[in-house]
Amino acid sequence: MRDCKSFFKGMSILPYIIMVWLPLFFSWRETVEQIRLPDARQIGLLLNSVKLGGLAALLTCVLGGLAANYIHKGWLSDRWYRYFFVLLMPVPYYIYALSWMYLIRVLSFIRPGILKYSAQGFGACLFVETMTYLPITTLLILSALEMCNRQSEEMAMVYQKSSKVLWKNILPEILPYIVAAFAAVFILSVTDFSVPSMFQYNTYVLDLYSTYGRTGSSANAYAMSFPLLILLLLPLAFVQQAIRKLNKPQRSESFVKCKYPVWLQGIMNVSFGLLVCQVLLPVITFTITSEGMQNIWKSFDMIYEQAGVTLIIASLAALIAVVCVIPAAVFLANCENGLIWMIMLGSMAIPGSLQAMGLLNVVNGSWTHWLSTSLLMPALGCAIHYMPIALIILVSTMKRIDRKSIELAVLYEQNRYEKTLLELGMLLPGILSSFLLVFFLSFGEEGIMLVLMPPGAETVSVKIYNYLHYGASEYVSGFCLWVTLFLFLLEVIPVCFIRKRYGGHHAKSD
C-alpha cells in the first residue's frame, strides 16, 4: 500500500515535468547534433551577460539587504504595509526601463543640456537592472530576516552593539538566502533580453533571439543555449537549497530599537529611499512625459482592446500553471533529493523566448497545429515559462505552514477528508499568490508574445514594443502609465478587501 502511494505521488509530478521540458524534448535529437563549442564572439557575449548579471545581482543584494534591515529593525517592522514595495513589482521590466529612460526627458525641463547624455550601453543597463530587481532582493532578504529568531537577536543586543549583532549573528544566519537572492537576480538578468535591447547592450540571449530570427530553427537556438544552461546550473543549486531550508517565520511582540553607526544608518536610509523612489518613479515619469490628459485618455482608447486580449492570455496562463504546479508542489515539499529539485526548477535557466520557439516547433509538427491560431498558444508559452516560479512560491508556502497546528486540529476532526480541507485552506494564500504572480508576469511578458501571438491579435506589451520603435513616445508613456495603474489596482483591491473583511487586528500577522 505504501509503495502504491509513493508511485502515485511520483506520477503526480509528470504533468509538470512534461509541460516545462516538452519544448526541449521534442527537438532534442536535432539539438544534440547541432551542439558546438561557442566561438570567440559568443564567448564575448556570454561574458557580457555574466558581467551584467553578476554586478546587477551584487548591487541589488547590497542595497536590498540594507533596505530590508531598515524595514525589519525600523518603524515599519510590525506594520502590515511593510511590504509596500511589492505593489509595483509585477510591472514589466521594460516599463521600469522606460521610466528611467524618460527621466532624462523630465530632467531636461529643468536643465536642457542634460539631453546630450544618452541612456545607452553597459552603465545605463546596469543601473536600470539594479533598480528593477531591487524590490525582488528586498522581499527575499526581508523574508529571511523575519525567519530569524528575534528573541535571540534581542538577547545578543544586550551584550553587543547593534552593528556587531548584524555582522556576527544576523548576517551568517541569512547568508544562504542572500546567496539565493543573488542567484535569482543573476538568472533573471542573464535570461532577459528586453532591458539590454532597449539600452543597446549586446548579450548572449539577444544573440539567441537574432539567430532564431535569421535561421527559423529552434533546435539551432537550443544548441546555442547549452553554454548558458550549464552556466546557470550553479545559481539554480543555491536557489533550491535555500527553499529547502525554509521554515516558519519567528516573530515576537517585544522589540529592541537598534542603534547603528551614523555611516551605516545613512546608507540604510539611502537604500530605503531608492526603494521608495522605485515605487513612485514610473507613475510620476509617465504622467509627465504623456504630455497632458488628452494624450493619456487617447492612449487608453488605443490600448483597451489589447488589454482585453492580454487579460485573457494572462488568466489562462495562470490557471494552467497553478493546476500543474499544485501536485508537483505537494511532492517537492517533502522531497530532499537535490537532483529532483534541479529537474523541477532547471527550466528557469531557459530564456522565455527560447521556450516559445520550441513550443512553436512542437505545435507545428503535430496534430495540435490549430493551437498556433488561438490565444491558448501564448498562454501555454507563459505558463510553461513561469511554472518554476509558481512552484517556488507554493513550496515556500508549504514549508512555512505550522505543521503542529494541523496535527492538533486533526485530533478533533471526524474524518480524514477534513485534514485535506484544512491543509488546502492553509495553502490557499500560496495558491492565490502563485496564480497572481503568473498572471502579472504573463500580462507584461514581451518575448514570448512576440514569438507566439496568433495572426490578427496583439497584446499590450507588443503594442508598446511596436510604438516604441515608431518613435511615438508620448503614447508609449500613456500605455505604460495605464499598465502600471492597472497592475497597481489589481494588487491594492484584494489587500483592501482583506483588511476590511478581517479587520485591523491582523495588522501584525503574517
C-alpha positions, 0 to 999 in steps of 0.5 A: 500500500505504501509503495502504491502511494509513493508511485502515485505521488511520483506520477503526480509530478509528470504533468509538470515535468512534461509541460516545462521540458516538452519544448526541449524534448521534442527537438532534442535529437536535432539539438544534440547534433547541432551542439558546438563549442561557442566561438570567440564572439559568443564567448564575448557575449556570454561574458557580457551577460555574466558581467551584467548579471553578476554586478546587477545581482551584487548591487541589488543584494547590497542595497536590498539587504540594507533596505530590508534591515531598515524595514525589519529593525525600523518603524515599519517592522510590525506594520502590515504595509511593510511590504509596500514595495511589492505593489509595483513589482509585477510591472514589466521590466521594460516599463521600469526601463522606460521610466528611467529612460524618460527621466532624462526627458523630465530632467531636461525641463529643468536643465536642457543640456542634460539631453546630450547624455544618452541612456545607452550601453553597459552603465545605463543597463546596469543601473536600470537592472539594479533598480528593477530587481531591487524590490525582488532582493528586498522581499527575499532578504526581508523574508529571511530576516523575519525567519530569524529568531528575534528573541535571540537577536534581542538577547545578543543586543544586550551584550553587543552593539547593534552593528556587531549583532548584524555582522556576527549573528544576523548576517551568517544566519541569512547568508544562504538566502542572500546567496539565493537572492543573488542567484535569482537576480543573476538568472533573471538578468542573464535570461532577459533580453528586453532591458539590454535591447532597449539600452543597446547592450549586446548579450548572449540571449539577444544573440539567441533571439537574432539567430532564431530570427535569421535561421527559423530553427529552434533546435539551432537556438537550443544548441546555442543555449547549452553554454548558458544552461550549464552556466546557470546550473550553479545559481539554480543549486543555491536557489533550491537549497535555500527553499529547502531550508525554509521554515516558519517565520519567528516573530515576537511582540517585544522589540529592541530599537537598534542603534547603528553607526551614523555611516551605516544608518545613512546608507540604510536610509539611502537604500530605503529611499531608492526603494521608495523612489522605485515605487513612485518613479514610473507613475510620476515619469509617465504622467509627465512625459504623456504630455497632458490628459488628452494624450493619456485618455487617447492612449487608453482608447488605443490600448483597451482592446489589447488589454482585453486580449492580454487579460485573457492570455494572462488568466489562462496562463495562470490557471494552467500553471497553478493546476500543474504546479499544485501536485508537483508542489505537494511532492517537492515539499517533502522531497530532499533529493537535490537532483529532483529539485534541479529537474523541477526548477532547471527550466528557469535557466531557459530564456522565455523566448527560447521556450516559445520557439520550441513550443512553436516547433512542437505545435507545428509538427503535430496534430495540435497545429490549430493551437498556433491560431488561438490565444491558448498558444501564448498562454501555454508559452507563459505558463510553461515559462513561469511554472518554476516560479509558481512552484517556488512560491507554493513550496515556500508556502508549504514549508512555512505552514505550522505543521503542529497546528494541523496535527492538533486540529486533526485530533478533533476532526471526524474524518480524514477528508477534513485534514485535506480541507484544512491543509488546502485552506492553509495553502490557499494564500500560496495558491492565490499568490502563485496564480497572481504572480503568473498572471502579472508576469504573463500580462507584461511578458514581451518575448514570448508574445512576440514569438507566439501571438496568433495572426490578427491579435496583439497584446499590450506589451507588443503594442508598446514594443511596436510604438516604441520603435515608431518613435511615438513616445508620448503614447508609449508613456500613456500605455505604460502609465495605464499598465502600471495603474492597472497592475497597481489596482489589481494588487491594492483591491484584494489587500483592501478587501482583506483588511476590511473583511478581517479587520485591523487586528491582523495588522501584525500577522503574517 
